[in-house]
């Protein structure tokens, strides 16, 4: 799953809305992964100054993207274990 363009309007920043949107997105991915899909990880492209925001939620920087305009972060597949073939039916 890729989270793209997660942002809060400047007048609403600092009120926890971005944190809520991110937590909600992660919970939806977990739910869908357990029930219907095989979601193994979440990625998000971020501005350099927002990396720590995502790291607070378990995202890890993919080092090879650090010098790009929007570094890529991901939540490891451990969060979303791969379903066994018998679980997919």
Biopython code that builds the backbone (N, CA, C, O; Angstrom):
import numpy as np
from Bio.PDB.StructureBuilder import StructureBuilder

atoms = [
    (1, "UNK", "N", (0.850, -1.162, 0.000)),
    (1, "UNK", "CA", (0.000, 0.000, 0.000)),
    (1, "UNK", "C", (0.898, 1.229, 0.000)),
    (1, "UNK", "O", (1.914, 1.269, 0.694)),
    (2, "UNK", "N", (0.521, 2.210, -0.771)),
    (2, "UNK", "CA", (1.287, 3.456, -0.808)),
    (2, "UNK", "C", (0.407, 4.590, -0.315)),
    (2, "UNK", "O", (-0.722, 4.769, -0.772)),
    (3, "UNK", "N", (0.942, 5.346, 0.618)),
    (3, "UNK", "CA", (0.273, 6.556, 1.080)),
    (3, "UNK", "C", (0.896, 7.706, 0.306)),
    (3, "UNK", "O", (2.105, 7.927, 0.369)),
    (4, "UNK", "N", (0.066, 8.434, -0.422)),
    (4, "UNK", "CA", (0.578, 9.528, -1.242)),
    (4, "UNK", "C", (-0.112, 10.835, -0.861)),
    (4, "UNK", "O", (-1.318, 10.869, -0.618)),
    (5, "UNK", "N", (0.657, 11.885, -0.815)),
    (5, "UNK", "CA", (0.126, 13.234, -0.598)),
    (5, "UNK", "C", (-0.665, 13.376, 0.700)),
    (5, "UNK", "O", (-1.723, 14.005, 0.718)),
    (6, "UNK", "N", (-0.163, 12.802, 1.767)),
    (6, "UNK", "CA", (-0.795, 12.993, 3.072)),
    (6, "UNK", "C", (-0.368, 14.362, 3.589)),
    (6, "UNK", "O", (0.815, 14.592, 3.843)),
    (7, "UNK", "N", (-1.314, 15.255, 3.741)),
    (7, "UNK", "CA", (-0.985, 16.616, 4.172)),
    (7, "UNK", "C", (-2.172, 17.225, 4.904)),
    (7, "UNK", "O", (-3.321, 16.829, 4.710)),
    (8, "UNK", "N", (-1.862, 18.187, 5.739)),
    (8, "UNK", "CA", (-2.887, 18.936, 6.460)),
    (8, "UNK", "C", (-2.743, 20.404, 6.072)),
    (8, "UNK", "O", (-1.631, 20.931, 6.035)),
    (9, "UNK", "N", (-3.843, 21.055, 5.789)),
    (9, "UNK", "CA", (-3.818, 22.477, 5.462)),
    (9, "UNK", "C", (-3.127, 23.231, 6.601)),
    (9, "UNK", "O", (-3.298, 22.896, 7.773)),
    (10, "UNK", "N", (-2.358, 24.236, 6.245)),
    (10, "UNK", "CA", (-1.538, 24.959, 7.220)),
    (10, "UNK", "C", (-2.361, 25.494, 8.403)),
    (10, "UNK", "O", (-1.869, 25.515, 9.531)),
    (11, "UNK", "N", (-3.590, 25.919, 8.161)),
    (11, "UNK", "CA", (-4.381, 26.476, 9.272)),
    (11, "UNK", "C", (-4.858, 25.395, 10.245)),
    (11, "UNK", "O", (-5.290, 25.714, 11.352)),
    (12, "UNK", "N", (-4.787, 24.117, 9.846)),
    (12, "UNK", "CA", (-5.225, 23.013, 10.704)),
    (12, "UNK", "C", (-4.066, 22.218, 11.289)),
    (12, "UNK", "O", (-4.290, 21.245, 12.010)),
    (13, "UNK", "N", (-2.829, 22.616, 10.990)),
    (13, "UNK", "CA", (-1.667, 21.885, 11.503)),
    (13, "UNK", "C", (-1.550, 22.038, 13.013)),
    (13, "UNK", "O", (-1.986, 23.029, 13.599)),
    (14, "UNK", "N", (-0.941, 21.015, 13.625)),
    (14, "UNK", "CA", (-0.716, 21.045, 15.062)),
    (14, "UNK", "C", (-1.916, 20.612, 15.888)),
    (14, "UNK", "O", (-1.902, 20.729, 17.113)),
    (15, "UNK", "N", (-2.956, 20.111, 15.227)),
    (15, "UNK", "CA", (-4.167, 19.694, 15.926)),
    (15, "UNK", "C", (-4.334, 18.169, 15.937)),
    (15, "UNK", "O", (-5.361, 17.660, 16.385)),
    (16, "UNK", "N", (-3.315, 17.438, 15.441)),
    (16, "UNK", "CA", (-3.377, 15.978, 15.460)),
    (16, "UNK", "C", (-4.090, 15.349, 14.279)),
    (16, "UNK", "O", (-4.275, 14.132, 14.248)),
    (17, "UNK", "N", (-4.493, 16.155, 13.307)),
    (17, "UNK", "CA", (-5.237, 15.627, 12.166)),
    (17, "UNK", "C", (-4.362, 14.714, 11.308)),
    (17, "UNK", "O", (-4.811, 13.649, 10.885)),
    (18, "UNK", "N", (-3.126, 15.119, 11.048)),
    (18, "UNK", "CA", (-2.213, 14.286, 10.256)),
    (18, "UNK", "C", (-1.926, 12.960, 10.944)),
    (18, "UNK", "O", (-1.896, 11.911, 10.300)),
    (19, "UNK", "N", (-1.716, 13.012, 12.246)),
    (19, "UNK", "CA", (-1.486, 11.775, 13.012)),
    (19, "UNK", "C", (-2.706, 10.860, 12.929)),
    (19, "UNK", "O", (-2.570, 9.648, 12.761)),
    (20, "UNK", "N", (-3.887, 11.443, 13.049)),
    (20, "UNK", "CA", (-5.114, 10.654, 12.950)),
    (20, "UNK", "C", (-5.226, 10.003, 11.570)),
    (20, "UNK", "O", (-5.538, 8.817, 11.465)),
    (21, "UNK", "N", (-4.970, 10.783, 10.505)),
    (21, "UNK", "CA", (-5.073, 10.235, 9.147)),
    (21, "UNK", "C", (-4.089, 9.092, 8.944)),
    (21, "UNK", "O", (-4.430, 8.080, 8.332)),
    (22, "UNK", "N", (-2.860, 9.246, 9.457)),
    (22, "UNK", "CA", (-1.856, 8.200, 9.296)),
    (22, "UNK", "C", (-2.245, 6.951, 10.080)),
    (22, "UNK", "O", (-2.180, 5.843, 9.547)),
    (23, "UNK", "N", (-2.650, 7.116, 11.343)),
    (23, "UNK", "CA", (-3.058, 5.964, 12.151)),
    (23, "UNK", "C", (-4.257, 5.256, 11.521)),
    (23, "UNK", "O", (-4.322, 4.027, 11.518)),
    (24, "UNK", "N", (-5.196, 6.020, 10.994)),
    (24, "UNK", "CA", (-6.372, 5.438, 10.346)),
    (24, "UNK", "C", (-5.965, 4.655, 9.102)),
    (24, "UNK", "O", (-6.460, 3.551, 8.875)),
    (25, "UNK", "N", (-5.071, 5.217, 8.298)),
    (25, "UNK", "CA", (-4.593, 4.526, 7.092)),
    (25, "UNK", "C", (-3.902, 3.215, 7.448)),
    (25, "UNK", "O", (-4.119, 2.200, 6.787)),
    (26, "UNK", "N", (-3.076, 3.231, 8.483)),
    (26, "UNK", "CA", (-2.381, 2.017, 8.911)),
    (26, "UNK", "C", (-3.388, 0.987, 9.413)),
    (26, "UNK", "O", (-3.260, -0.200, 9.112)),
    (27, "UNK", "N", (-4.385, 1.427, 10.171)),
    (27, "UNK", "CA", (-5.372, 0.472, 10.690)),
    (27, "UNK", "C", (-6.199, -0.139, 9.564)),
    (27, "UNK", "O", (-6.533, -1.322, 9.626)),
    (28, "UNK", "N", (-6.535, 0.636, 8.544)),
    (28, "UNK", "CA", (-7.258, 0.096, 7.385)),
    (28, "UNK", "C", (-6.399, -0.942, 6.675)),
    (28, "UNK", "O", (-6.895, -2.007, 6.306)),
    (29, "UNK", "N", (-5.118, -0.646, 6.479)),
    (29, "UNK", "CA", (-4.215, -1.601, 5.820)),
    (29, "UNK", "C", (-4.116, -2.892, 6.622)),
    (29, "UNK", "O", (-4.141, -3.980, 6.046)),
    (30, "UNK", "N", (-4.004, -2.787, 7.939)),
    (30, "UNK", "CA", (-3.933, -3.986, 8.785)),
    (30, "UNK", "C", (-5.221, -4.795, 8.693)),
    (30, "UNK", "O", (-5.185, -6.019, 8.565)),
    (31, "UNK", "N", (-6.349, -4.112, 8.756)),
    (31, "UNK", "CA", (-7.638, -4.802, 8.679)),
    (31, "UNK", "C", (-7.782, -5.533, 7.348)),
    (31, "UNK", "O", (-8.126, -6.715, 7.315)),
    (32, "UNK", "N", (-7.517, -4.827, 6.257)),
    (32, "UNK", "CA", (-7.643, -5.444, 4.938)),
    (32, "UNK", "C", (-6.663, -6.594, 4.769)),
    (32, "UNK", "O", (-6.980, -7.597, 4.131)),
    (33, "UNK", "N", (-5.472, -6.448, 5.342)),
    (33, "UNK", "CA", (-4.471, -7.503, 5.248)),
    (33, "UNK", "C", (-4.923, -8.756, 5.987)),
    (33, "UNK", "O", (-4.737, -9.872, 5.501)),
    (34, "UNK", "N", (-5.508, -8.571, 7.143)),
    (34, "UNK", "CA", (-5.975, -9.731, 7.915)),
    (34, "UNK", "C", (-7.178, -10.385, 7.263)),
    (34, "UNK", "O", (-7.303, -11.610, 7.290)),
    (35, "UNK", "N", (-8.071, -9.591, 6.674)),
    (35, "UNK", "CA", (-9.328, -10.117, 6.169)),
    (35, "UNK", "C", (-9.313, -10.523, 4.698)),
    (35, "UNK", "O", (-9.859, -11.565, 4.337)),
    (36, "UNK", "N", (-8.688, -9.703, 3.844)),
    (36, "UNK", "CA", (-8.908, -9.876, 2.416)),
    (36, "UNK", "C", (-7.672, -9.912, 1.534)),
    (36, "UNK", "O", (-7.671, -10.607, 0.518)),
    (37, "UNK", "N", (-6.637, -9.199, 1.882)),
    (37, "UNK", "CA", (-5.513, -9.025, 0.964)),
    (37, "UNK", "C", (-4.225, -9.566, 1.554)),
    (37, "UNK", "O", (-4.211, -10.122, 2.653)),
    (38, "UNK", "N", (-3.164, -9.398, 0.823)),
    (38, "UNK", "CA", (-1.850, -9.801, 1.299)),
    (38, "UNK", "C", (-0.924, -8.615, 1.450)),
    (38, "UNK", "O", (0.232, -8.683, 1.032)),
    (39, "UNK", "N", (-1.396, -7.538, 2.031)),
    (39, "UNK", "CA", (-0.580, -6.336, 2.210)),
    (39, "UNK", "C", (0.630, -6.661, 3.072)),
    (39, "UNK", "O", (0.480, -7.065, 4.226)),
    (40, "UNK", "N", (1.827, -6.489, 2.524)),
    (40, "UNK", "CA", (3.057, -6.825, 3.241)),
    (40, "UNK", "C", (3.737, -5.601, 3.822)),
    (40, "UNK", "O", (4.450, -5.711, 4.820)),
    (41, "UNK", "N", (3.531, -4.433, 3.219)),
    (41, "UNK", "CA", (4.191, -3.228, 3.713)),
    (41, "UNK", "C", (3.464, -1.991, 3.209)),
    (41, "UNK", "O", (2.647, -2.053, 2.289)),
    (42, "UNK", "N", (3.784, -0.872, 3.836)),
    (42, "UNK", "CA", (3.252, 0.430, 3.429)),
    (42, "UNK", "C", (4.442, 1.308, 3.078)),
    (42, "UNK", "O", (5.440, 1.318, 3.799)),
    (43, "UNK", "N", (4.345, 2.038, 1.987)),
    (43, "UNK", "CA", (5.386, 3.002, 1.644)),
    (43, "UNK", "C", (4.775, 4.402, 1.603)),
    (43, "UNK", "O", (3.575, 4.580, 1.392)),
    (44, "UNK", "N", (5.636, 5.374, 1.810)),
    (44, "UNK", "CA", (5.223, 6.767, 1.730)),
    (44, "UNK", "C", (6.432, 7.591, 1.288)),
    (44, "UNK", "O", (7.541, 7.388, 1.781)),
    (45, "UNK", "N", (6.214, 8.513, 0.363)),
    (45, "UNK", "CA", (7.256, 9.450, -0.054)),
    (45, "UNK", "C", (7.073, 10.718, 0.773)),
    (45, "UNK", "O", (5.965, 11.244, 0.874)),
    (46, "UNK", "N", (8.161, 11.209, 1.364)),
    (46, "UNK", "CA", (8.040, 12.332, 2.298)),
    (46, "UNK", "C", (9.078, 13.407, 2.013)),
    (46, "UNK", "O", (10.061, 13.180, 1.307)),
    (47, "UNK", "N", (8.836, 14.575, 2.577)),
    (47, "UNK", "CA", (9.861, 15.602, 2.598)),
    (47, "UNK", "C", (10.864, 15.242, 3.688)),
    (47, "UNK", "O", (10.503, 14.648, 4.704)),
    (48, "UNK", "N", (12.111, 15.603, 3.471)),
    (48, "UNK", "CA", (13.196, 15.280, 4.413)),
    (48, "UNK", "C", (12.856, 15.694, 5.848)),
    (48, "UNK", "O", (13.155, 14.966, 6.795)),
    (49, "UNK", "N", (12.235, 16.854, 6.004)),
    (49, "UNK", "CA", (11.954, 17.359, 7.358)),
    (49, "UNK", "C", (10.782, 16.657, 8.046)),
    (49, "UNK", "O", (10.483, 16.972, 9.198)),
    (50, "UNK", "N", (10.118, 15.724, 7.386)),
    (50, "UNK", "CA", (8.985, 15.001, 7.982)),
    (50, "UNK", "C", (9.316, 13.535, 8.273)),
    (50, "UNK", "O", (8.445, 12.777, 8.700)),
    (51, "UNK", "N", (10.556, 13.135, 8.046)),
    (51, "UNK", "CA", (10.940, 11.738, 8.261)),
    (51, "UNK", "C", (10.640, 11.294, 9.685)),
    (51, "UNK", "O", (10.092, 10.211, 9.888)),
    (52, "UNK", "N", (10.985, 12.103, 10.665)),
    (52, "UNK", "CA", (10.791, 11.696, 12.068)),
    (52, "UNK", "C", (9.310, 11.488, 12.401)),
    (52, "UNK", "O", (8.982, 10.642, 13.233)),
    (53, "UNK", "N", (8.421, 12.241, 11.768)),
    (53, "UNK", "CA", (6.980, 12.058, 11.977)),
    (53, "UNK", "C", (6.582, 10.622, 11.652)),
    (53, "UNK", "O", (5.867, 9.979, 12.420)),
    (54, "UNK", "N", (7.050, 10.128, 10.510)),
    (54, "UNK", "CA", (6.697, 8.769, 10.091)),
    (54, "UNK", "C", (7.462, 7.715, 10.888)),
    (54, "UNK", "O", (6.934, 6.636, 11.155)),
    (55, "UNK", "N", (8.686, 8.019, 11.264)),
    (55, "UNK", "CA", (9.457, 7.073, 12.079)),
    (55, "UNK", "C", (8.771, 6.822, 13.422)),
    (55, "UNK", "O", (8.894, 5.734, 13.985)),
    (56, "UNK", "N", (8.063, 7.804, 13.930)),
    (56, "UNK", "CA", (7.309, 7.627, 15.179)),
    (56, "UNK", "C", (6.259, 6.524, 15.067)),
    (56, "UNK", "O", (5.816, 5.977, 16.077)),
    (57, "UNK", "N", (5.867, 6.203, 13.846)),
    (57, "UNK", "CA", (4.855, 5.172, 13.604)),
    (57, "UNK", "C", (5.455, 3.890, 13.039)),
    (57, "UNK", "O", (4.740, 3.052, 12.489)),
    (58, "UNK", "N", (6.763, 3.741, 13.177)),
    (58, "UNK", "CA", (7.408, 2.500, 12.768)),
    (58, "UNK", "C", (7.941, 2.479, 11.351)),
    (58, "UNK", "O", (8.474, 1.460, 10.912)),
    (59, "UNK", "N", (7.809, 3.582, 10.622)),
    (59, "UNK", "CA", (8.350, 3.626, 9.269)),
    (59, "UNK", "C", (9.866, 3.679, 9.342)),
    (59, "UNK", "O", (10.435, 4.253, 10.271)),
    (60, "UNK", "N", (10.512, 3.079, 8.359)),
    (60, "UNK", "CA", (11.968, 3.056, 8.283)),
    (60, "UNK", "C", (12.385, 3.660, 6.945)),
    (60, "UNK", "O", (11.754, 3.417, 5.917)),
    (61, "UNK", "N", (13.450, 4.444, 6.976)),
    (61, "UNK", "CA", (13.962, 5.074, 5.765)),
    (61, "UNK", "C", (14.659, 4.047, 4.900)),
    (61, "UNK", "O", (15.472, 3.262, 5.389)),
    (62, "UNK", "N", (14.346, 4.050, 3.626)),
    (62, "UNK", "CA", (15.072, 3.236, 2.662)),
    (62, "UNK", "C", (16.283, 4.070, 2.262)),
    (62, "UNK", "O", (16.147, 5.044, 1.522)),
    (63, "UNK", "N", (17.449, 3.699, 2.737)),
    (63, "UNK", "CA", (18.651, 4.533, 2.634)),
    (63, "UNK", "C", (18.952, 5.000, 1.215)),
    (63, "UNK", "O", (19.420, 6.123, 1.028)),
    (64, "UNK", "N", (18.698, 4.172, 0.224)),
    (64, "UNK", "CA", (19.064, 4.548, -1.142)),
    (64, "UNK", "C", (18.254, 5.729, -1.663)),
    (64, "UNK", "O", (18.565, 6.257, -2.730)),
    (65, "UNK", "N", (17.231, 6.152, -0.942)),
    (65, "UNK", "CA", (16.416, 7.270, -1.422)),
    (65, "UNK", "C", (16.666, 8.564, -0.656)),
    (65, "UNK", "O", (15.995, 9.563, -0.914)),
    (66, "UNK", "N", (17.608, 8.573, 0.274)),
    (66, "UNK", "CA", (17.802, 9.750, 1.133)),
    (66, "UNK", "C", (18.082, 11.022, 0.331)),
    (66, "UNK", "O", (17.596, 12.084, 0.720)),
    (67, "UNK", "N", (18.818, 10.971, -0.738)),
    (67, "UNK", "CA", (19.187, 12.177, -1.484)),
    (67, "UNK", "C", (18.210, 12.525, -2.596)),
    (67, "UNK", "O", (18.518, 13.360, -3.446)),
    (68, "UNK", "N", (17.064, 11.913, -2.605)),
    (68, "UNK", "CA", (16.033, 12.217, -3.603)),
    (68, "UNK", "C", (15.155, 13.353, -3.064)),
    (68, "UNK", "O", (15.168, 13.627, -1.864)),
    (69, "UNK", "N", (14.387, 14.018, -3.950)),
    (69, "UNK", "CA", (13.518, 15.103, -3.481)),
    (69, "UNK", "C", (12.517, 14.645, -2.416)),
    (69, "UNK", "O", (12.204, 15.397, -1.493)),
    (70, "UNK", "N", (12.021, 13.419, -2.545)),
    (70, "UNK", "CA", (11.070, 12.864, -1.579)),
    (70, "UNK", "C", (11.562, 11.490, -1.160)),
    (70, "UNK", "O", (11.250, 10.496, -1.816)),
    (71, "UNK", "N", (12.340, 11.418, -0.061)),
    (71, "UNK", "CA", (12.812, 10.106, 0.390)),
    (71, "UNK", "C", (11.639, 9.164, 0.631)),
    (71, "UNK", "O", (10.544, 9.597, 0.987)),
    (72, "UNK", "N", (11.881, 7.881, 0.434)),
    (72, "UNK", "CA", (10.842, 6.872, 0.609)),
    (72, "UNK", "C", (11.031, 6.189, 1.953)),
    (72, "UNK", "O", (12.148, 5.827, 2.322)),
    (73, "UNK", "N", (9.938, 6.015, 2.681)),
    (73, "UNK", "CA", (9.947, 5.278, 3.932)),
    (73, "UNK", "C", (8.985, 4.108, 3.795)),
    (73, "UNK", "O", (8.111, 4.111, 2.929)),
    (74, "UNK", "N", (9.150, 3.115, 4.646)),
    (74, "UNK", "CA", (8.247, 1.973, 4.592)),
    (74, "UNK", "C", (8.019, 1.418, 5.984)),
    (74, "UNK", "O", (8.838, 1.610, 6.883)),
    (75, "UNK", "N", (6.902, 0.728, 6.157)),
    (75, "UNK", "CA", (6.671, -0.074, 7.347)),
    (75, "UNK", "C", (7.000, -1.496, 6.955)),
    (75, "UNK", "O", (6.487, -2.016, 5.965)),
    (76, "UNK", "N", (7.854, -2.117, 7.735)),
    (76, "UNK", "CA", (8.363, -3.445, 7.438)),
    (76, "UNK", "C", (7.252, -4.477, 7.344)),
    (76, "UNK", "O", (6.192, -4.336, 7.955)),
    (77, "UNK", "N", (7.520, -5.519, 6.564)),
    (77, "UNK", "CA", (6.546, -6.592, 6.362)),
    (77, "UNK", "C", (6.203, -7.336, 7.646)),
    (77, "UNK", "O", (5.194, -8.040, 7.686)),
    (78, "UNK", "N", (7.004, -7.205, 8.687)),
    (78, "UNK", "CA", (6.713, -7.877, 9.957)),
    (78, "UNK", "C", (5.361, -7.412, 10.498)),
    (78, "UNK", "O", (4.667, -8.178, 11.167)),
    (79, "UNK", "N", (4.988, -6.174, 10.217)),
    (79, "UNK", "CA", (3.706, -5.643, 10.671)),
    (79, "UNK", "C", (2.556, -6.373, 9.986)),
    (79, "UNK", "O", (1.497, -6.565, 10.584)),
    (80, "UNK", "N", (2.757, -6.773, 8.753)),
    (80, "UNK", "CA", (1.729, -7.447, 7.978)),
    (80, "UNK", "C", (2.253, -8.804, 7.534)),
    (80, "UNK", "O", (2.724, -8.928, 6.403)),
    (81, "UNK", "N", (2.187, -9.834, 8.387)),
    (81, "UNK", "CA", (2.756, -11.125, 8.017)),
    (81, "UNK", "C", (2.096, -11.713, 6.780)),
    (81, "UNK", "O", (0.896, -11.555, 6.554)),
    (82, "UNK", "N", (2.903, -12.386, 5.998)),
    (82, "UNK", "CA", (2.407, -13.020, 4.782)),
    (82, "UNK", "C", (1.453, -14.141, 5.156)),
    (82, "UNK", "O", (1.741, -14.945, 6.042)),
    (83, "UNK", "N", (0.321, -14.188, 4.479)),
    (83, "UNK", "CA", (-0.642, -15.251, 4.738)),
    (83, "UNK", "C", (-0.179, -16.534, 4.066)),
    (83, "UNK", "O", (0.394, -16.516, 2.977)),
    (84, "UNK", "N", (-0.436, -17.630, 4.732)),
    (84, "UNK", "CA", (-0.151, -18.933, 4.144)),
    (84, "UNK", "C", (-1.172, -19.186, 3.042)),
    (84, "UNK", "O", (-2.277, -18.645, 3.079)),
    (85, "UNK", "N", (-0.801, -20.012, 2.058)),
    (85, "UNK", "CA", (-1.714, -20.308, 0.959)),
    (85, "UNK", "C", (-3.062, -20.809, 1.465)),
    (85, "UNK", "O", (-4.097, -20.482, 0.885)),
    (86, "UNK", "N", (-3.063, -21.595, 2.532)),
    (86, "UNK", "CA", (-4.320, -22.127, 3.067)),
    (86, "UNK", "C", (-5.206, -21.021, 3.634)),
    (86, "UNK", "O", (-6.426, -21.176, 3.690)),
    (87, "UNK", "N", (-4.607, -19.910, 4.054)),
    (87, "UNK", "CA", (-5.377, -18.797, 4.598)),
    (87, "UNK", "C", (-5.986, -17.934, 3.499)),
    (87, "UNK", "O", (-6.896, -17.148, 3.764)),
    (88, "UNK", "N", (-5.501, -18.071, 2.284)),
    (88, "UNK", "CA", (-5.959, -17.217, 1.193)),
    (88, "UNK", "C", (-7.254, -17.713, 0.569)),
    (88, "UNK", "O", (-7.887, -16.978, -0.188)),
    (89, "UNK", "N", (-7.652, -18.912, 0.860)),
    (89, "UNK", "CA", (-8.855, -19.475, 0.236)),
    (89, "UNK", "C", (-10.109, -19.091, 0.962)),
    (89, "UNK", "O", (-11.202, -19.488, 0.558)),
]
sb = StructureBuilder()
sb.init_structure("model")
sb.init_model(0)
sb.init_chain("A")
sb.init_seg("    ")
for serial, (resi, resn, name, xyz) in enumerate(atoms, 1):
    if name == "N":
        sb.init_residue(resn, " ", resi, " ")
    sb.init_atom(name, np.array(xyz, "f"), 0.0, 1.0, " ", f" {name:<3s}", serial, name[0])
structure = sb.get_structure()
